Amino acid sequence: MDAMRLIGATRTALAQARAVQDIVTEAWQSQALAGAIGSHLAVHGPFEARAAADGLSEAGTHASGALRQTLRTGPARAAQLTEVRDHWSTLTGLCVLLGEVGIALVGVACSSDEDALYWQCIEAIDAADETSDRVRWLQRRLALREREGGAA
């Protein structure tokens, strides 16, 4: 499945999530998707952007692994990723998704009476921010490649 469809499905699921567990699950899904997109671009993306894509893969995989420890959920939607048709649009959509995840997690953290959940959300917010930074770095690499005359 194309990355943009998976991003759309994850954004929809996050928007519909009402329970704390569902919001945390969608944060995990988002990070797993970031890791999968990074892995895909590290192998199939433009040569000049592969190191940055690998960094995105590492950030997403690390963050999703940390969230996964507290969840009892099925497989990640990211396992369905088969292609990234439009690199730029995919990375932009992923950045938007990660921003929405951060906002949702702030809501959970602010309403939590449990210290463990609060700190889990704070760490997940930090991870989403780190992953967003990696996405923007990858976009800069792609933009530089485009300016230098390569096709994205």
DSSP file (Angstrom, degrees, kcal/mol; ACC not computed):
  #  RESIDUE AA STRUCTURE BP1 BP2  ACC     N-H-->O    O-->H-N    N-H-->O    O-->H-N    TCO  KAPPA ALPHA  PHI   PSI    X-CA   Y-CA   Z-CA
    1    1 A M              0   0    0      0, 0.0    81,-2.4     0, 0.0    82,-1.2   0.000 360.0 360.0 360.0 143.4    0.0    0.0    0.0
    2    2 A D  B >>  -a   83   0A   0     80,-0.2     4,-1.7    79,-0.2     3,-0.5  -0.345 360.0-122.0 -66.8 145.4    1.2    3.5   -0.8
    3    3 A A  H 3> S+     0   0    0     80,-2.0     4,-2.7     1,-0.2     5,-0.2   0.852 109.8  58.3 -57.5 -39.0    2.6    5.5    2.1
    4    4 A M  H 3> S+     0   0    0      1,-0.2     4,-2.4     2,-0.2    -1,-0.2   0.878 105.0  50.2 -63.8 -36.8    0.1    8.4    1.6
    5    5 A R  H <> S+     0   0    0     -3,-0.5     4,-2.4     2,-0.2    -1,-0.2   0.904 111.7  48.2 -65.9 -40.3   -2.8    6.0    2.1
    6    6 A L  H  X S+     0   0    0     -4,-1.7     4,-2.2     2,-0.2    -2,-0.2   0.887 110.7  50.5 -67.8 -38.6   -1.3    4.6    5.3
    7    7 A I  H  X S+     0   0    0     -4,-2.7     4,-2.6     2,-0.2    -2,-0.2   0.931 111.5  49.1 -62.4 -44.8   -0.7    8.2    6.5
    8    8 A G  H  X S+     0   0    0     -4,-2.4     4,-2.3     1,-0.2    -2,-0.2   0.909 110.8  49.4 -60.7 -43.4   -4.3    9.0    5.8
    9    9 A A  H  X S+     0   0    0     -4,-2.4     4,-2.3     1,-0.2    -1,-0.2   0.885 112.6  47.9 -63.9 -38.5   -5.6    5.9    7.6
   10   10 A T  H  X S+     0   0    0     -4,-2.2     4,-2.5     2,-0.2    -2,-0.2   0.890 110.4  50.9 -71.3 -39.6   -3.5    6.7   10.6
   11   11 A R  H  X S+     0   0    0     -4,-2.6     4,-2.4     2,-0.2    -2,-0.2   0.910 111.9  48.3 -62.5 -41.5   -4.6   10.3   10.7
   12   12 A T  H  X S+     0   0    0     -4,-2.3     4,-1.8     2,-0.2    -2,-0.2   0.935 111.9  48.4 -63.8 -46.3   -8.2    9.2   10.5
   13   13 A A  H  X S+     0   0    0     -4,-2.3     4,-0.9     1,-0.2    -2,-0.2   0.893 112.4  49.2 -62.3 -39.9   -7.7    6.6   13.3
   14   14 A L  H >< S+     0   0    0     -4,-2.5     3,-0.6     1,-0.2    -1,-0.2   0.918 109.8  51.2 -65.3 -42.9   -6.0    9.2   15.5
   15   15 A A  H 3< S+     0   0    0     -4,-2.4    -1,-0.2     1,-0.2    -2,-0.2   0.830 113.8  45.1 -63.4 -31.6   -8.8   11.7   14.9
   16   16 A Q  H 3< S+     0   0    0     -4,-1.8    -1,-0.2    -5,-0.2     2,-0.2   0.590  87.4 110.5 -88.0 -11.4  -11.4    9.1   15.9
   17   17 A A    <<  +     0   0    0     -4,-0.9     3,-0.0    -3,-0.6    -3,-0.0  -0.468  30.1 160.2 -69.3 129.2   -9.4    7.9   19.0
   18   18 A R        +     0   0    0     -2,-0.2    -1,-0.2     0, 0.0     2,-0.2   0.688  50.5  75.7-116.4 -38.8  -11.1    8.8   22.2
   19   19 A A  S  > S-     0   0    0      1,-0.1     4,-2.1     4,-0.0     3,-0.2  -0.479  82.6-122.7 -78.9 148.7   -9.7    6.5   24.8
   20   20 A V  H  > S+     0   0    0      1,-0.2     4,-2.6     2,-0.2     5,-0.2   0.916 113.3  53.7 -54.3 -46.9   -6.2    7.1   26.1
   21   21 A Q  H  > S+     0   0    0      1,-0.2     4,-2.2     2,-0.2    -1,-0.2   0.879 107.9  50.6 -58.4 -39.5   -5.1    3.6   25.0
   22   22 A D  H  > S+     0   0    0      2,-0.2     4,-2.2     1,-0.2    -1,-0.2   0.885 110.0  49.3 -67.7 -38.7   -6.3    4.3   21.5
   23   23 A I  H  X S+     0   0    0     -4,-2.1     4,-1.9     2,-0.2    -2,-0.2   0.927 112.5  47.1 -66.2 -44.3   -4.4    7.6   21.3
   24   24 A V  H  X S+     0   0    0     -4,-2.6     4,-2.2     1,-0.2    -2,-0.2   0.887 110.5  54.0 -64.3 -37.9   -1.2    5.9   22.5
   25   25 A T  H  X S+     0   0    0     -4,-2.2     4,-2.7    -5,-0.2    -1,-0.2   0.917 108.5  48.3 -61.2 -43.3   -1.8    3.1   20.0
   26   26 A E  H  X S+     0   0    0     -4,-2.2     4,-2.3     2,-0.2    -1,-0.2   0.824 107.7  55.2 -69.7 -29.9   -2.0    5.6   17.2
   27   27 A A  H  X S+     0   0    0     -4,-1.9     4,-2.1     2,-0.2    -1,-0.2   0.927 110.5  46.5 -63.2 -43.5    1.1    7.3   18.4
   28   28 A W  H  X S+     0   0    0     -4,-2.2     4,-2.7     2,-0.2    -2,-0.2   0.926 111.1  51.5 -62.2 -45.5    2.8    3.9   18.2
   29   29 A Q  H  X S+     0   0    0     -4,-2.7     4,-2.2     1,-0.2    -1,-0.2   0.900 109.6  51.2 -58.1 -41.2    1.3    3.4   14.7
   30   30 A S  H  X S+     0   0    0     -4,-2.3     4,-2.3     2,-0.2    -1,-0.2   0.909 111.3  45.8 -64.5 -43.5    2.6    6.8   13.6
   31   31 A Q  H  X S+     0   0    0     -4,-2.1     4,-2.4     2,-0.2    33,-0.2   0.893 111.7  51.7 -68.3 -39.0    6.2    6.1   14.7
   32   32 A A  H  X S+     0   0    0     -4,-2.7     4,-2.2     1,-0.2    -2,-0.2   0.899 110.5  49.7 -62.3 -39.1    6.1    2.6   13.2
   33   33 A L  H  X S+     0   0    0     -4,-2.2     4,-2.8    -5,-0.2     5,-0.2   0.906 108.6  51.9 -66.3 -41.8    5.0    4.2    9.9
   34   34 A A  H  X S+     0   0    0     -4,-2.3     4,-2.5     1,-0.2    -2,-0.2   0.921 110.8  49.0 -59.4 -43.3    7.8    6.8   10.1
   35   35 A G  H  X S+     0   0    0     -4,-2.4     4,-2.5     2,-0.2    -2,-0.2   0.909 112.2  47.8 -62.2 -42.3   10.3    4.0   10.6
   36   36 A A  H  X S+     0   0    0     -4,-2.2     4,-2.6     2,-0.2    -2,-0.2   0.900 112.0  48.6 -67.3 -41.1    8.9    2.0    7.7
   37   37 A I  H  X S+     0   0    0     -4,-2.8     4,-2.6     2,-0.2     5,-0.2   0.927 112.3  49.5 -64.7 -43.7    8.9    5.0    5.4
   38   38 A G  H  X S+     0   0    0     -4,-2.5     4,-2.2    -5,-0.2    -2,-0.2   0.923 111.8  48.4 -59.4 -44.8   12.5    5.8    6.4
   39   39 A S  H  X S+     0   0    0     -4,-2.5     4,-1.2     2,-0.2    -2,-0.2   0.915 111.6  49.9 -61.5 -43.5   13.6    2.2    5.8
   40   40 A H  H  X S+     0   0    0     -4,-2.6     4,-3.4     1,-0.2     3,-0.5   0.934 113.6  44.6 -61.7 -46.8   11.9    2.2    2.4
   41   41 A L  H  X S+     0   0    0     -4,-2.6     4,-1.7     1,-0.2    -1,-0.2   0.813 106.6  60.5 -70.3 -28.7   13.5    5.4    1.3
   42   42 A A  H  < S+     0   0    0     -4,-2.2    -1,-0.2    11,-0.3    -2,-0.2   0.813 119.0  29.3 -65.7 -28.5   16.9    4.3    2.6
   43   43 A V  H  < S+     0   0    0     -4,-1.2    -2,-0.2    -3,-0.5    -1,-0.2   0.851 137.7  21.8 -95.3 -44.2   16.7    1.4    0.2
   44   44 A H  H  < S+     0   0    0     -4,-3.4    -3,-0.2    -5,-0.2    -2,-0.2   0.511 101.8  94.5-107.6  -7.5   14.7    2.8   -2.7
   45   45 A G  S  < S-     0   0    0     -4,-1.7     5,-0.1    -5,-0.4   107,-0.0  -0.129  90.3 -60.4 -81.0 179.0   15.1    6.5   -2.4
   46   46 A P    >>  -     0   0    0      0, 0.0     3,-1.6     0, 0.0     4,-0.6  -0.304  48.5-122.2 -58.9 141.0   17.5    8.9   -4.0
   47   47 A F  G >4 S+     0   0    0      1,-0.3     3,-1.3     2,-0.2     4,-0.4   0.878 109.6  57.3 -53.2 -43.7   21.1    8.0   -3.2
   48   48 A E  G 34 S+     0   0    0      1,-0.3    -1,-0.3     2,-0.1     4,-0.2   0.698 111.0  43.3 -65.1 -18.9   21.8   11.5   -1.8
   49   49 A A  G <> S+     0   0    0     -3,-1.6     4,-2.3     1,-0.1    -1,-0.3   0.406  84.9  96.0-106.0   0.8   19.0   11.1    0.8
   50   50 A R  H <X S+     0   0    0     -3,-1.3     4,-2.3    -4,-0.6     5,-0.1   0.871  82.7  50.5 -66.2 -38.3   19.6    7.6    1.9
   51   51 A A  H  > S+     0   0    0     -4,-0.4     4,-1.8     2,-0.2    -1,-0.2   0.921 113.1  46.8 -65.4 -42.0   21.6    8.4    5.0
   52   52 A A  H  > S+     0   0    0     -4,-0.2     4,-1.9     2,-0.2    -2,-0.2   0.880 111.5  52.1 -65.7 -37.1   19.0   10.9    6.2
   53   53 A A  H  X S+     0   0    0     -4,-2.3     4,-2.4     1,-0.2   -11,-0.3   0.877 106.6  53.4 -65.7 -37.3   16.3    8.3    5.4
   54   54 A D  H  X S+     0   0    0     -4,-2.3     4,-2.4     2,-0.2    -1,-0.2   0.888 106.6  52.7 -63.9 -38.3   18.2    5.8    7.5
   55   55 A G  H  X S+     0   0    0     -4,-1.8     4,-2.3     2,-0.2    -2,-0.2   0.885 108.9  49.7 -62.8 -39.6   18.2    8.3   10.4
   56   56 A L  H  X S+     0   0    0     -4,-1.9     4,-2.7     2,-0.2     5,-0.3   0.915 109.4  52.1 -64.0 -43.1   14.4    8.6   10.0
   57   57 A S  H  X S+     0   0    0     -4,-2.4     4,-2.6     1,-0.2     5,-0.2   0.928 110.8  47.3 -58.5 -46.4   14.1    4.8   10.1
   58   58 A E  H  X S+     0   0    0     -4,-2.4     4,-2.6     2,-0.2     5,-0.2   0.916 112.8  48.5 -62.8 -44.1   16.1    4.6   13.3
   59   59 A A  H  X S+     0   0    0     -4,-2.3     4,-2.3     2,-0.2     5,-0.2   0.934 115.2  43.8 -63.8 -46.6   14.2    7.4   15.0
   60   60 A G  H  X S+     0   0    0     -4,-2.7     4,-2.5     2,-0.2     5,-0.2   0.904 115.2  48.2 -65.5 -41.8   10.8    5.9   14.1
   61   61 A T  H  X S+     0   0    0     -4,-2.6     4,-2.1    -5,-0.3    -2,-0.2   0.914 112.8  48.2 -66.2 -43.1   11.8    2.4   15.0
   62   62 A H  H  X S+     0   0    0     -4,-2.6     4,-1.9    -5,-0.2    -2,-0.2   0.939 114.8  45.2 -62.3 -47.4   13.3    3.4   18.3
   63   63 A A  H  X S+     0   0    0     -4,-2.3     4,-1.9    -5,-0.2    -2,-0.2   0.898 113.4  48.8 -66.4 -40.8   10.2    5.5   19.3
   64   64 A S  H  X S+     0   0    0     -4,-2.5     4,-2.5   -33,-0.2    -1,-0.2   0.870 109.4  53.9 -68.7 -33.7    7.7    2.8   18.2
   65   65 A G  H  X S+     0   0    0     -4,-2.1     4,-1.1    -5,-0.2    -1,-0.2   0.896 107.7  49.8 -64.6 -39.9    9.6    0.2   20.1
   66   66 A A  H  < S+     0   0    0     -4,-1.9     4,-0.3     1,-0.2     3,-0.2   0.899 115.5  42.7 -66.2 -40.3    9.5    2.2   23.3
   67   67 A L  H >< S+     0   0    0     -4,-1.9     3,-1.5     1,-0.2     4,-0.4   0.864 105.5  64.2 -71.9 -35.8    5.7    2.7   22.9
   68   68 A R  H >< S+     0   0    0     -4,-2.5     3,-1.5     1,-0.3    -1,-0.2   0.810  87.4  71.1 -59.3 -32.1    5.1   -0.9   21.9
   69   69 A Q  T 3< S+     0   0    0     -4,-1.1    -1,-0.3     1,-0.3    -2,-0.2   0.779 103.6  41.0 -58.2 -27.5    6.2   -2.1   25.3
   70   70 A T  T <  S+     0   0    0     -3,-1.5     2,-0.3    -4,-0.3    -1,-0.3   0.438 103.2  85.8-101.3  -0.2    3.1   -0.8   27.0
   71   71 A L    <   -     0   0    0     -3,-1.5     2,-0.5    -4,-0.4   -50,-0.0  -0.719  54.7-159.3-106.7 151.4    0.6   -1.7   24.3
   72   72 A R        +     0   0    0     -2,-0.3     2,-0.3     0, 0.0    -3,-0.1  -0.826  50.4 128.2-121.1  88.7   -1.4   -4.9   23.6
   73   73 A T        -     0   0    0     -2,-0.5     3,-0.1     1,-0.2    -2,-0.0  -0.876  55.7-102.1-140.0 168.4   -2.2   -4.3   20.0
   74   74 A G        -     0   0    0     -2,-0.3    -1,-0.2     1,-0.2     3,-0.1   0.161  64.8 -43.9 -77.2-161.6   -2.0   -6.1   16.7
   75   75 A P        -     0   0    0      0, 0.0    -1,-0.2     0, 0.0     2,-0.2  -0.226  66.9 -96.6 -68.1 157.0    0.5   -5.6   13.9
   76   76 A A    >   -     0   0    0      1,-0.1     3,-1.6    -3,-0.1     4,-0.2  -0.482  20.0-131.5 -72.3 141.4    1.5   -2.1   12.8
   77   77 A R  G >  S+     0   0    0      1,-0.3     3,-2.4    -2,-0.2     4,-0.2   0.817 104.0  75.0 -56.9 -30.8   -0.3   -0.6    9.7
   78   78 A A  G >  S+     0   0    0      1,-0.3     3,-2.0   -49,-0.2    -1,-0.3   0.729  76.2  74.8 -58.3 -23.3    3.2    0.1    8.5
   79   79 A A  G <  S+     0   0    0     -3,-1.6    -1,-0.3     1,-0.3    -2,-0.2   0.707  89.0  61.5 -63.1 -18.0    3.7   -3.5    7.6
   80   80 A Q  G <  S+     0   0    0     -3,-2.4    -1,-0.3    -4,-0.2     2,-0.2   0.500  74.8 122.8 -85.5  -4.5    1.4   -2.9    4.7
   81   81 A L    <   +     0   0    0     -3,-2.0   -79,-0.2    -4,-0.2     3,-0.1  -0.403  20.6 154.3 -64.4 124.7    3.8   -0.3    3.1
   82   82 A T        +     0   0    0    -81,-2.4     2,-0.3     1,-0.4   -80,-0.2   0.572  60.5  11.3-121.4 -23.4    4.8   -1.3   -0.4
   83   83 A E  B     -a    2   0A   0    -82,-1.2   -80,-2.0     0, 0.0     2,-0.5  -0.999  44.1-149.1-157.1 156.4    5.7    2.0   -2.0
   84   84 A V        +     0   0    0     -2,-0.3     3,-0.2   -82,-0.2   -82,-0.1  -0.895  23.7 176.7-124.4  96.7    6.4    5.7   -1.6
   85   85 A R  S    S+     0   0    0     -2,-0.5     2,-0.6     1,-0.3    -1,-0.1   0.935  72.8  29.0 -70.6 -48.0    5.2    7.3   -4.8
   86   86 A D     >  -     0   0    0      1,-0.2     4,-2.4     2,-0.0    -1,-0.3  -0.914  67.0-167.8-120.8 103.8    5.8   10.9   -4.0
   87   87 A H  H  > S+     0   0    0     -2,-0.6     4,-2.5    65,-0.3     5,-0.2   0.924  86.2  46.8 -57.4 -49.5    8.6   11.5   -1.6
   88   88 A W  H  > S+     0   0    0      1,-0.2     4,-2.4     2,-0.2    -1,-0.2   0.937 114.7  44.6 -63.7 -49.1    7.9   15.1   -0.9
   89   89 A S  H  > S+     0   0    0      1,-0.2     4,-2.8     2,-0.2    -1,-0.2   0.885 113.2  52.5 -63.0 -38.4    4.2   14.7   -0.3
   90   90 A T  H  X S+     0   0    0     -4,-2.4     4,-2.4     2,-0.2    -1,-0.2   0.935 111.2  45.3 -63.2 -46.3    4.7   11.6    1.8
   91   91 A L  H  X S+     0   0    0     -4,-2.5     4,-2.1    -5,-0.2    -2,-0.2   0.880 113.3  50.3 -67.1 -37.1    7.3   13.4    4.1
   92   92 A T  H  X S+     0   0    0     -4,-2.4     4,-2.1    -5,-0.2    -2,-0.2   0.936 112.4  47.2 -64.0 -46.0    5.0   16.4    4.4
   93   93 A G  H  X S+     0   0    0     -4,-2.8     4,-2.5     1,-0.2    -2,-0.2   0.877 110.7  52.2 -62.2 -38.3    2.1   14.2    5.3
   94   94 A L  H  X S+     0   0    0     -4,-2.4     4,-2.6     2,-0.2    -1,-0.2   0.897 107.9  51.5 -65.3 -40.4    4.2   12.4    7.8
   95   95 A C  H  X S+     0   0    0     -4,-2.1     4,-2.0     2,-0.2    -2,-0.2   0.912 110.4  48.8 -62.4 -42.9    5.3   15.6    9.4
   96   96 A V  H  X S+     0   0    0     -4,-2.1     4,-2.3     2,-0.2    -2,-0.2   0.938 111.5  50.0 -61.5 -46.8    1.6   16.7    9.7
   97   97 A L  H  X S+     0   0    0     -4,-2.5     4,-2.4     1,-0.2    -2,-0.2   0.925 109.9  49.7 -58.0 -46.8    0.7   13.3   11.3
   98   98 A L  H  X S+     0   0    0     -4,-2.6     4,-2.2     1,-0.2    -1,-0.2   0.859 109.5  52.3 -63.9 -34.9    3.5   13.5   13.8
   99   99 A G  H  X S+     0   0    0     -4,-2.0     4,-2.1     2,-0.2    -1,-0.2   0.910 109.7  48.7 -64.2 -42.2    2.4   17.0   14.8
  100  100 A E  H  X S+     0   0    0     -4,-2.3     4,-2.5     2,-0.2    -2,-0.2   0.875 109.4  53.2 -65.0 -37.5   -1.1   15.8   15.3
  101  101 A V  H  X S+     0   0    0     -4,-2.4     4,-2.6     2,-0.2     5,-0.2   0.935 108.0  50.8 -61.3 -46.6    0.3   12.9   17.4
  102  102 A G  H  X S+     0   0    0     -4,-2.2     4,-2.0     1,-0.2    -2,-0.2   0.912 111.0  48.1 -58.0 -44.2    2.2   15.4   19.6
  103  103 A I  H  X S+     0   0    0     -4,-2.1     4,-1.8     2,-0.2    -1,-0.2   0.918 111.9  49.2 -63.3 -44.4   -1.0   17.5   20.1
  104  104 A A  H  X S+     0   0    0     -4,-2.5     4,-1.8     1,-0.2    -2,-0.2   0.897 111.2  50.0 -62.6 -40.2   -3.1   14.4   21.0
  105  105 A L  H  X S+     0   0    0     -4,-2.6     4,-2.9     2,-0.2    -1,-0.2   0.837 105.2  56.6 -69.9 -32.2   -0.4   13.2   23.5
  106  106 A V  H  X S+     0   0    0     -4,-2.0     4,-2.7    -5,-0.2    -1,-0.2   0.924 107.0  50.9 -61.5 -42.9   -0.3   16.6   25.1
  107  107 A G  H  X S+     0   0    0     -4,-1.8     4,-1.4     2,-0.2    -2,-0.2   0.911 112.0  46.1 -59.9 -43.0   -4.0   16.3   25.8
  108  108 A V  H  X S+     0   0    0     -4,-1.8     4,-0.7     2,-0.2     3,-0.2   0.934 113.5  48.8 -65.4 -46.2   -3.5   12.9   27.3
  109  109 A A  H >< S+     0   0    0     -4,-2.9     3,-0.8     1,-0.2    -2,-0.2   0.909 110.7  50.5 -61.6 -42.6   -0.6   14.0   29.4
  110  110 A C  H 3< S+     0   0    0     -4,-2.7    -1,-0.2     1,-0.2    -2,-0.2   0.799 115.2  42.6 -67.4 -28.1   -2.5   17.1   30.7
  111  111 A S  H 3< S+     0   0    0     -4,-1.4     2,-0.3    -3,-0.2    -1,-0.2   0.458  91.3 110.7 -96.9  -0.8   -5.5   15.0   31.7
  112  112 A S    <<  -     0   0    0     -3,-0.8    -3,-0.0    -4,-0.7    -4,-0.0  -0.543  42.8-173.9 -81.9 137.1   -3.6   12.1   33.2
  113  113 A D        +     0   0    0     -2,-0.3     2,-0.5     5,-0.0    -1,-0.1   0.460  66.7  88.2 -98.3  -6.7   -3.6   11.5   37.0
  114  114 A E     >  -     0   0    0      1,-0.1     4,-2.4    -5,-0.0     5,-0.2  -0.822  66.2-152.3 -99.3 126.4   -1.0    8.7   36.6
  115  115 A D  H  > S+     0   0    0     -2,-0.5     4,-2.7     1,-0.2     5,-0.3   0.904  96.3  53.5 -60.9 -42.1    2.6    9.6   36.8
  116  116 A A  H  > S+     0   0    0      1,-0.2     4,-2.1     2,-0.2    -1,-0.2   0.922 111.9  44.0 -62.2 -44.6    3.7    6.7   34.6
  117  117 A L  H  > S+     0   0    0      2,-0.2     4,-2.5     1,-0.2    -1,-0.2   0.912 112.0  54.1 -66.1 -42.3    1.2    7.6   31.8
  118  118 A Y  H  X S+     0   0    0     -4,-2.4     4,-2.3     1,-0.2    -2,-0.2   0.948 112.4  42.6 -55.5 -51.2    2.2   11.3   32.0
  119  119 A W  H  X S+     0   0    0     -4,-2.7     4,-2.4     1,-0.2    -1,-0.2   0.835 110.6  56.0 -70.1 -31.7    5.9   10.5   31.6
  120  120 A Q  H  X S+     0   0    0     -4,-2.1     4,-2.2    -5,-0.3    -1,-0.2   0.923 110.0  46.9 -62.4 -42.4    5.2    8.0   28.8
  121  121 A C  H  X S+     0   0    0     -4,-2.5     4,-2.7     2,-0.2    -2,-0.2   0.906 110.3  51.9 -65.8 -41.6    3.3   10.7   27.0
  122  122 A I  H  X S+     0   0    0     -4,-2.3     4,-2.2     1,-0.2    -2,-0.2   0.924 112.0  46.5 -61.1 -44.0    6.1   13.3   27.5
  123  123 A E  H  X S+     0   0    0     -4,-2.4     4,-2.2     1,-0.2    -1,-0.2   0.884 112.8  49.9 -64.9 -38.2    8.7   10.8   26.2
  124  124 A A  H  X S+     0   0    0     -4,-2.2     4,-2.5     2,-0.2    -2,-0.2   0.861 109.1  51.9 -69.3 -35.4    6.4   10.0   23.2
  125  125 A I  H  X S+     0   0    0     -4,-2.7     4,-2.2     2,-0.2    -2,-0.2   0.931 110.9  48.0 -63.4 -45.5    6.0   13.7   22.5
  126  126 A D  H  X S+     0   0    0     -4,-2.2     4,-2.4     1,-0.2    -2,-0.2   0.896 111.7  50.2 -61.0 -41.4    9.7   14.1   22.5
  127  127 A A  H  X S+     0   0    0     -4,-2.2     4,-2.7     2,-0.2    -2,-0.2   0.902 109.1  50.9 -65.1 -41.3   10.1   11.1   20.2
  128  128 A A  H  X S+     0   0    0     -4,-2.5     4,-2.3     2,-0.2    -1,-0.2   0.893 111.2  49.1 -63.1 -38.8    7.5   12.6   17.8
  129  129 A D  H  X S+     0   0    0     -4,-2.2     4,-2.2     2,-0.2    -2,-0.2   0.915 111.3  48.8 -65.7 -43.4    9.4   15.8   17.7
  130  130 A E  H  X S+     0   0    0     -4,-2.4     4,-1.9     2,-0.2    -2,-0.2   0.913 111.9  48.9 -61.8 -43.1   12.7   14.1   17.1
  131  131 A T  H  X S+     0   0    0     -4,-2.7     4,-2.2     1,-0.2    -2,-0.2   0.901 109.1  52.9 -65.3 -40.0   11.1   12.0   14.3
  132  132 A S  H  X S+     0   0    0     -4,-2.3     4,-2.6     1,-0.2    -1,-0.2   0.897 106.4  53.6 -60.6 -40.2    9.7   15.3   12.8
  133  133 A D  H  X S+     0   0    0     -4,-2.2     4,-2.2     1,-0.2    -1,-0.2   0.907 108.4  49.5 -59.7 -41.2   13.2   16.8   12.9
  134  134 A R  H  X S+     0   0    0     -4,-1.9     4,-2.2     2,-0.2    -2,-0.2   0.883 109.6  51.7 -65.2 -38.6   14.5   13.7   10.9
  135  135 A V  H  X S+     0   0    0     -4,-2.2     4,-2.4     2,-0.2    -2,-0.2   0.940 110.6  47.7 -63.1 -46.7   11.6   14.1    8.4
  136  136 A R  H  X S+     0   0    0     -4,-2.6     4,-2.3     1,-0.2    -2,-0.2   0.879 110.2  52.6 -63.7 -37.0   12.5   17.8    7.9
  137  137 A W  H  X S+     0   0    0     -4,-2.2     4,-2.1     2,-0.2    -1,-0.2   0.916 109.5  49.4 -62.7 -42.5   16.2   16.9    7.5
  138  138 A L  H  X S+     0   0    0     -4,-2.2     4,-2.3     1,-0.2    -2,-0.2   0.895 109.0  52.4 -64.1 -39.9   15.3   14.4    4.8
  139  139 A Q  H  X S+     0   0    0     -4,-2.4     4,-2.7     1,-0.2    -1,-0.2   0.899 107.5  52.2 -62.6 -39.6   13.2   17.0    3.1
  140  140 A R  H  X S+     0   0    0     -4,-2.3     4,-2.6     2,-0.2    -2,-0.2   0.911 108.3  50.9 -62.4 -40.7   16.1   19.4    3.1
  141  141 A R  H  X S+     0   0    0     -4,-2.1     4,-2.2     2,-0.2    -2,-0.2   0.916 111.9  47.2 -61.9 -42.8   18.3   16.7    1.5
  142  142 A L  H  X S+     0   0    0     -4,-2.3     4,-2.2     2,-0.2    -2,-0.2   0.899 112.0  49.8 -66.0 -40.1   15.7   16.1   -1.2
  143  143 A A  H  X S+     0   0    0     -4,-2.7     4,-2.5     2,-0.2    -2,-0.2   0.906 110.6  50.0 -65.3 -41.0   15.4   19.8   -1.9
  144  144 A L  H  X S+     0   0    0     -4,-2.6     4,-1.9     2,-0.2    -2,-0.2   0.910 110.1  50.6 -62.3 -42.6   19.1   20.2   -2.1
  145  145 A R  H  <>S+     0   0    0     -4,-2.2     5,-2.5     1,-0.2     4,-0.2   0.910 110.6  49.6 -60.8 -42.7   19.2   17.3   -4.6
  146  146 A E  H ><5S+     0   0    0     -4,-2.2     3,-1.4     1,-0.2    -2,-0.2   0.917 110.1  49.9 -63.9 -44.1   16.5   18.9   -6.7
  147  147 A R  H 3<5S+     0   0    0     -4,-2.5    -1,-0.2     1,-0.3    -2,-0.2   0.839 106.6  56.2 -63.8 -32.5   18.3   22.3   -6.7
  148  148 A E  T 3<5S-     0   0    0     -4,-1.9    -1,-0.3    -5,-0.2    -2,-0.2   0.458 128.2 -96.9 -81.9   0.9   21.5   20.5   -7.8
  149  149 A G  T < 5S+     0   0    0     -3,-1.4    -3,-0.2     1,-0.3     2,-0.2   0.460  80.2 130.2 104.3   1.1   19.7   19.1  -10.8
  150  150 A G      < -     0   0    0     -5,-2.5     2,-0.4    -6,-0.2    -1,-0.3  -0.499  58.5-115.4 -83.2 157.9   18.7   15.6   -9.7
  151  151 A A              0   0    0     -2,-0.2    -1,-0.0     1,-0.1    -5,-0.0  -0.781 360.0 360.0 -93.3 136.6   15.1   14.3  -10.0
  152  152 A A              0   0    0     -2,-0.4   -65,-0.3  -106,-0.0    -1,-0.1   0.461 360.0 360.0 -84.9 360.0   13.2   13.6   -6.8
